[in-house]
Amino acid sequence: MNVLAISAHRGFPGVSVFGGAKAAVAAFTRTWAAEFAPAVRVNAVDLGTVRTPLHAGHEEVAAVIAFLASDAASYVNGAVVSVDGGKFSTF
């Protein structure tokens, strides 16, 4: 399971290296899924604004990660799932 950030596919000033690295993780996710299937499933969760103790939406992120890691998602491979409330999704 990989974790991305909105900067992987949306430009923000001052975070070009971070955004580039997260975009690479998205590419790795899809490539590894193709290379290692069906023995290994590789998916990613793409985070928008996530509530931390200062906010509060991390339970939804955890639920998506738990689903993708579970047997219920046994046929999901190479997915990049956005958990952002629809604010930033571009996939």
C-alpha positions as CSV (number, residue, x, y, z in Angstrom):
1,M,0.0,0.0,0.0
2,N,1.4,3.3,-1.0
3,V,0.3,6.8,0.1
4,L,0.3,9.8,-2.2
5,A,-0.5,13.4,-1.7
6,I,-2.5,15.9,-3.8
7,S,0.8,17.4,-5.0
8,A,1.4,14.3,-7.0
9,H,-1.0,15.6,-9.7
10,R,-1.6,19.2,-8.8
11,G,1.1,21.8,-8.8
12,F,1.8,23.9,-5.7
13,P,4.5,26.4,-5.3
14,G,7.5,25.3,-3.2
15,V,6.8,21.6,-3.2
16,S,8.1,20.5,-6.6
17,V,10.5,17.8,-5.3
18,F,7.8,16.4,-2.9
19,G,5.2,16.5,-5.7
20,G,7.6,14.8,-8.1
21,A,8.4,12.1,-5.6
22,K,4.7,11.4,-5.0
23,A,4.0,11.3,-8.7
24,A,6.8,8.7,-9.0
25,V,5.1,6.7,-6.3
26,A,1.9,6.7,-8.4
27,A,3.9,5.4,-11.4
28,F,5.6,2.8,-9.2
29,T,2.2,1.6,-7.9
30,R,0.8,1.0,-11.4
31,T,4.1,-0.6,-12.7
32,W,4.6,-2.9,-9.7
33,A,0.9,-3.9,-9.9
34,A,1.5,-5.0,-13.5
35,E,4.9,-6.7,-12.7
36,F,3.9,-8.6,-9.6
37,A,0.3,-9.6,-10.2
38,P,-1.3,-11.8,-9.3
39,A,1.0,-12.8,-6.5
40,V,1.1,-9.3,-5.0
41,R,-1.5,-6.5,-5.0
42,V,-0.1,-3.0,-5.1
43,N,-2.5,0.0,-4.6
44,A,-2.2,3.5,-3.4
45,V,-4.3,6.0,-1.5
46,D,-4.2,9.6,-2.7
47,L,-4.8,12.0,0.1
48,G,-6.2,15.5,-0.2
49,T,-6.6,17.6,2.9
50,V,-6.7,15.1,5.7
51,R,-7.8,16.1,9.1
52,T,-5.2,15.5,11.8
53,P,-5.7,16.1,15.5
54,L,-6.2,19.7,14.4
55,H,-8.9,18.6,12.0
56,A,-10.6,15.1,11.8
57,G,-11.1,12.9,8.7
58,H,-8.3,10.3,9.1
59,E,-10.9,7.6,9.9
60,E,-12.1,7.6,6.3
61,V,-8.5,7.3,5.1
62,A,-8.0,4.3,7.5
63,A,-11.2,2.7,6.2
64,V,-10.0,2.9,2.6
65,I,-6.6,1.5,3.5
66,A,-8.2,-1.3,5.5
67,F,-10.5,-2.1,2.6
68,L,-7.7,-2.2,0.0
69,A,-5.6,-4.4,2.3
70,S,-8.5,-6.8,2.9
71,D,-9.7,-9.9,1.1
72,A,-12.7,-7.9,0.0
73,A,-10.4,-6.1,-2.4
74,S,-8.6,-9.2,-3.7
75,Y,-9.2,-8.2,-7.3
76,V,-8.2,-4.6,-6.9
77,N,-4.7,-4.0,-8.2
78,G,-2.9,-0.9,-9.5
79,A,-5.6,1.4,-8.2
80,V,-4.9,4.9,-7.0
81,V,-7.9,5.8,-4.8
82,S,-8.4,9.5,-4.0
83,V,-9.7,10.2,-0.5
84,D,-10.2,13.9,-0.7
85,G,-14.0,14.6,-0.5
86,G,-14.0,15.3,-4.2
87,K,-12.0,18.5,-3.7
88,F,-8.9,17.6,-5.7
89,S,-9.6,14.4,-7.6
90,T,-8.2,14.3,-11.2
91,F,-7.9,10.5,-11.7
